[in-house]
Amino acid sequence: MSTTKGTEELNEQGAIETKVETTDYRSPAGEDREPTKEKVGVVHLTRNKGSGGVLASAANAVSKTLQSGKDTVWGSSKK
């Protein structure tokens, strides 16, 4: 039996927010006890693939920094 319920909506940044209410079952580590049930809410963000997002921008900045360091040490590959 599935106990999940969800809704989808568009947020201010244009990303799709999927809000899901579900049940989390937790068992204490190293103890032989029954799992406890806890209602939780989860939000999934789906961004437009063209936008890239924060991680893509950070990865691009790191790549440029590394290339700059290489060019400084070994000389620029641009002529």
RONUPA-682476 format. One record per residue (C-alpha): residue number from 1; x, y, z. Coordinates in Angstrom, 2 decimals. Layout:
<nulos>
> NUM; X; Y; Z
...
</nulos>
This chain:
<nulos>
> 1; 0.00; 0.00; 0.00
> 2; 1.45; 3.34; -1.07
> 3; 1.13; 6.18; 1.42
> 4; 2.60; 8.94; -0.74
> 5; 0.72; 12.03; -1.95
> 6; 2.19; 14.74; -4.12
> 7; 1.59; 18.03; -5.92
> 8; 3.46; 19.87; -8.66
> 9; 3.73; 23.61; -9.17
> 10; 5.97; 26.16; -10.87
> 11; 8.01; 28.33; -8.44
> 12; 9.24; 31.94; -8.91
> 13; 12.52; 30.81; -10.52
> 14; 10.70; 28.74; -13.15
> 15; 11.60; 25.36; -11.63
> 16; 8.99; 22.67; -11.13
> 17; 8.52; 21.86; -7.43
> 18; 7.14; 18.40; -6.72
> 19; 6.07; 18.23; -3.08
> 20; 5.57; 14.72; -1.72
> 21; 4.19; 13.71; 1.65
> 22; 5.24; 10.22; 2.66
> 23; 6.19; 8.05; 5.63
> 24; 9.76; 7.47; 6.81
> 25; 10.54; 4.27; 8.70
> 26; 13.54; 4.56; 11.05
> 27; 15.33; 1.82; 12.93
> 28; 17.87; 2.63; 15.66
> 29; 21.36; 1.51; 14.62
> 30; 22.62; -1.51; 16.51
> 31; 19.36; -2.09; 18.34
> 32; 16.85; -4.84; 17.71
> 33; 13.68; -2.75; 17.84
> 34; 10.74; -2.18; 15.56
> 35; 11.10; 0.75; 13.15
> 36; 9.30; 3.95; 14.08
> 37; 7.03; 5.70; 11.56
> 38; 7.34; 9.42; 10.96
> 39; 5.42; 11.54; 8.43
> 40; 7.81; 13.59; 6.29
> 41; 7.60; 16.03; 3.40
> 42; 10.06; 16.02; 0.50
> 43; 10.46; 18.70; -2.19
> 44; 12.01; 17.77; -5.55
> 45; 13.18; 20.63; -7.81
> 46; 13.29; 20.07; -11.56
> 47; 15.06; 22.88; -13.39
> 48; 15.12; 23.60; -17.09
> 49; 18.10; 21.76; -18.57
> 50; 19.27; 24.92; -20.34
> 51; 19.72; 26.91; -17.14
> 52; 22.54; 24.79; -15.69
> 53; 22.03; 25.86; -12.12
> 54; 24.44; 26.57; -9.31
> 55; 26.52; 23.38; -9.64
> 56; 27.10; 23.91; -13.37
> 57; 28.23; 27.49; -12.71
> 58; 30.58; 26.34; -9.94
> 59; 32.02; 23.59; -12.15
> 60; 32.59; 26.10; -14.94
> 61; 34.39; 28.49; -12.56
> 62; 36.64; 25.68; -11.27
> 63; 37.46; 24.61; -14.82
> 64; 38.44; 28.16; -15.79
> 65; 40.58; 28.54; -12.66
> 66; 42.41; 25.26; -13.34
> 67; 42.99; 26.20; -16.98
> 68; 44.35; 29.58; -15.90
> 69; 46.75; 27.84; -13.51
> 70; 47.93; 25.46; -16.22
> 71; 48.47; 28.35; -18.63
> 72; 50.50; 30.20; -16.00
> 73; 52.73; 27.21; -15.23
> 74; 53.16; 25.69; -18.70
> 75; 52.41; 28.67; -20.90
> 76; 49.26; 29.57; -22.73
> 77; 48.01; 27.17; -25.39
> 78; 46.41; 30.11; -27.25
> 79; 48.41; 31.72; -30.05
</nulos>
